[in-house]
Amino acid sequence: MNLQEIDLRKIYRLWKSDLGPFQGFFRSTPFVSLQTYDNFELDTENVDETENRNQIYRISGYDQKVLDIIIENSDENNFLIVDLPLNKILNFALVLNNEHNIKPILNVNLLFHPFGIIGNKDNINELISNGLKLKKINPQKFIMLIPYDRYDDEFGDNDLKDKLNNQYGIGEDDLPYVNMLKELGYNKVNILTKDDIKEDLNNYVDFINNEIMVEIIKVM
């Protein structure tokens, strides 16, 4: 199956469904940008748009130890934000949804471009393939997933030569306000990330930690 054969609006709706109060944090940017992306063949494991969404699919490509930490730190009182590389969160999103009845809030604002410095064909394949496999659920828990590779401070001028700088940062409006979290019954924010917390996410922590408890959990 080729990219141009995919109904991107349907993939968008599949990821967005069941998000409830968190719909506003799911961005259309990746799907809009894919409408003009160069056509290429996808590896979708023979999943097509006519198949039953509740069919059981093989889910692989995720770290079970990290998944266990994610599950352990997510409950009705703790709002969990997972900040890991894009391909990892796309696979975690599928297993959280299909095997644990936890709705992933895929907070990705990436402008896909053939010459973009971030975002590649593997990412696109996972976004589409995993979207087609998402089961319809009635979630009791939500987890927000953001891509750690949204920007890299180590990129220099040589890296950007002949490339589109499509890196981006997240701001306060891209993440839930404290009042919203408290109204939904959360009394703590857990942030699971790799290495050191990125500056943009750390700014969010500084913005909210006087009003709600925040815990940083480092993995990988």
For each residue, the residues with C-beta under 8 A, 3 or more apart:
1: 5 6 41 42 44 48
2: 5 6 39 40 41 42
3: 6 34 37 38 39 40 41 42 124 128
4: 39
5: 1 2
6: 1 2 3 11 42 49 128
7: 10 11 49
8: 11 12 31 34 35
9: 12 13 31
10: 7 13 14 49
11: 6 7 8 14 15 31 127 128 131 132
12: 8 9 15 16 28 31
13: 9 10 16 17
14: 10 11 17 53 131 132 134
15: 11 12 26 106 131 134
16: 12 13 19 23 26
17: 13 14 134 136
18: 103 136 137 138 139
19: 16 22 23 25 26 103 105 142
20: 23 103 139 142
21: 180 184
22: 19 25 26 103 105 142 144 176
23: 16 19 20 26
24:
25: 19 22 105 107 144 174 175 176
26: 15 16 19 22 23 105 106 107
27: 30 107 108 109
28: 12 31 32
29: 32 33 108 109 110 111
30: 27 33 34 108 109 110 111 112 119 127
31: 8 9 11 12 28 34 35
32: 28 29 35
33: 29 30 36 37 110 111 112 113
34: 3 8 30 31 37 112 124
35: 8 31 32
36: 33
37: 3 33 34 112 113 114 124
38: 3 114
39: 2 3 4
40: 2 3 121
41: 1 2 3
42: 1 2 3 6 124 125 128 129
43: 125 129
44: 1 47 48 125 128 129 132
45: 57 58 129
46:
47: 44 51 57 129 132 133
48: 1 44 51 132
49: 6 7 10 132
50:
51: 47 48 55 132
52: 55
53: 14 133 134 135 136
54: 135 136
55: 51 52
56: 98
57: 45 47 98 133
58: 45
59: 62 91 94 95 98 99 133
60: 91
61: 87 91
62: 59 66 67 88 91 92 95
63: 66 67 88 220
64: 67 68
65: 68 69 219
66: 62 63 69 70 84 88 92 219 220
67: 62 63 64 70 71 92 95 96
68: 64 65 71 72
69: 65 66 72 73 192 217 219
70: 66 67 73 74 80 82 92 96 143 192
71: 67 68 74 100 102
72: 68 69
73: 69 70 78 80 190 192 215 217
74: 70 71 78 80 102 141 143 190
75: 78 141
76: 140 141 185
77: 185 186 187 188
78: 73 74 75 186 187 188 189 190
79: 142 144 176 181 184 186 188 189 190
80: 70 73 74 143 144 189 190 191 192
81: 143 144 145 146 175 189 190 191 192 201
82: 70 89 92 143 144 145 146 192 193
83: 146 147 148 191 192 193 194 197 198 201
84: 66 88 89 92 145 147 148 192 193 194 219 220
85: 88 89 147 148 149 194
86: 89 90 108 110 119 123 126 147 148 149
87: 61 90 91 122 123 126
88: 62 63 66 84 85 91 92
89: 82 84 85 86 92 93 104 106 145 146 147
90: 86 87 93 94 106 123 126 127 130
91: 59 60 61 62 87 88 94 95 126 130
92: 62 66 67 70 82 84 88 89 95 96 104 145
93: 89 90 96 97 104 106 130 145
94: 59 90 91 97 98 104 130 133 134
95: 59 62 67 91 92 98 99 100
96: 67 70 92 93 99 100 102 103 104 143
97: 93 94 100 101 102 103 104 134 135 137
98: 56 57 59 94 95 133 134 135 137
99: 59 95 96
100: 71 95 96 97
101: 97 137 138 139 140 141
102: 71 74 96 97 139 140 141 142 143
103: 18 19 20 22 96 97 137 139 141 142 143
104: 89 92 93 94 96 97 142 143 144 145
105: 19 22 25 26 142 143 144 145
106: 15 26 89 90 93 145
107: 25 26 27 144 145 146 170 174 175
108: 27 29 30 86 145 146 147
109: 27 29 30 150 168 170 174
110: 29 30 33 86 118 119 123 147 150 166 168
111: 29 30 33 116 119 166 168
112: 30 33 34 37 116 119 123 124 166
113: 33 37 116 119 164 166
114: 37 38
115: 162 163 164
116: 111 112 113 119 163 164 166
117: 155 159 160 163 164 165 166 167
118: 110 149 150 151 152 166 167
119: 30 86 110 111 112 113 116 123 124 166
120: 123 124
121: 40 124 125
122: 87 125 126
123: 86 87 90 110 112 119 120 126 127
124: 3 34 37 42 112 119 120 121 127 128
125: 42 43 44 121 122 128 129
126: 86 87 90 91 122 123 129 130
127: 11 30 90 123 124 130 131
128: 3 6 11 42 44 124 125 131 132
129: 42 43 44 45 47 125 126 132 133
130: 90 91 93 94 126 127 133 134
131: 11 14 15 127 128 134
132: 11 14 44 47 48 49 51 128 129
133: 47 53 57 59 94 98 129 130
134: 14 15 17 53 94 97 98 130 131
135: 53 54 97 98
136: 17 18 53 54
137: 18 97 98 101 103
138: 18 101
139: 18 20 101 102 103 142
140: 76 101 102
141: 74 75 76 101 102 103
142: 19 20 22 79 102 103 104 105 139
143: 70 74 80 81 82 96 102 103 104 105
144: 22 25 79 80 81 82 104 105 107 175 176
145: 81 82 84 89 92 93 104 105 106 107 108
146: 81 82 83 89 107 108 150 170 201
147: 83 84 85 86 89 108 110 150
148: 83 84 85 86 193 194 198
149: 85 86 118 152
150: 109 110 118 146 147 167 168 169 170
151: 118 155 167 168 169 198 200
152: 118 149 155 167
153:
154:
155: 117 151 152 159 160 165 167
156: 159 160
157: 160 161
158: 161
159: 117 155 156 163
160: 117 155 156 157 163 165
161: 157 158
162: 115
163: 115 116 117 159 160
164: 113 115 116 117
165: 117 155 160
166: 110 111 112 113 116 117 118 119
167: 117 118 150 151 152 155
168: 109 110 111 150 151
169: 150 151 199 200
170: 107 109 146 150 174 175 200 201 204
171: 174 200 203
172: 175 177 203 204 207
173:
174: 25 107 109 170 171
175: 25 81 107 144 170 172 204
176: 22 25 79 144 180 181
177: 172 180 181 208
178: 181 182 208 211 212
179: 182 183
180: 21 176 177 183 184
181: 79 176 177 178 184 186 189 212
182: 178 179 185 186 187 212
183: 179 180
184: 21 79 180 181
185: 76 77 182
186: 77 78 79 181 182 189 212
187: 77 78 182 212 213
188: 77 78 79 212 213 214 215
189: 78 79 80 81 181 186 205 208 212 213 214 215
190: 73 74 78 79 80 81 214 215 217
191: 80 81 83 197 201 205 214 215 216 217
192: 69 70 73 80 81 82 83 84 217 218 219
193: 82 83 84 148 197 198 201 216 217 218 219
194: 83 84 85 148 218 219 220
195: 218 220
196:
197: 83 191 193 201 202 205 216
198: 83 148 151 193 201 202
199: 169 202 203
200: 151 169 170 171 203 204
201: 81 83 146 170 191 193 197 198 204 205
202: 197 198 199 205 206
203: 171 172 199 200 206 207
204: 170 172 175 200 201 207 208
205: 189 191 197 201 202 208 209 214 216
206: 202 203 209
207: 172 203 204
208: 177 178 189 204 205 211 212 214
209: 205 206 212 213 214
210:
211: 178 208
212: 178 181 182 186 187 188 189 208 209
213: 187 188 189 209
214: 188 189 190 191 205 208 209
215: 73 188 189 190 191
216: 191 193 197 205
217: 69 73 190 191 192 193
218: 192 193 194 195
219: 65 66 69 84 192 193 194
220: 63 66 84 194 195
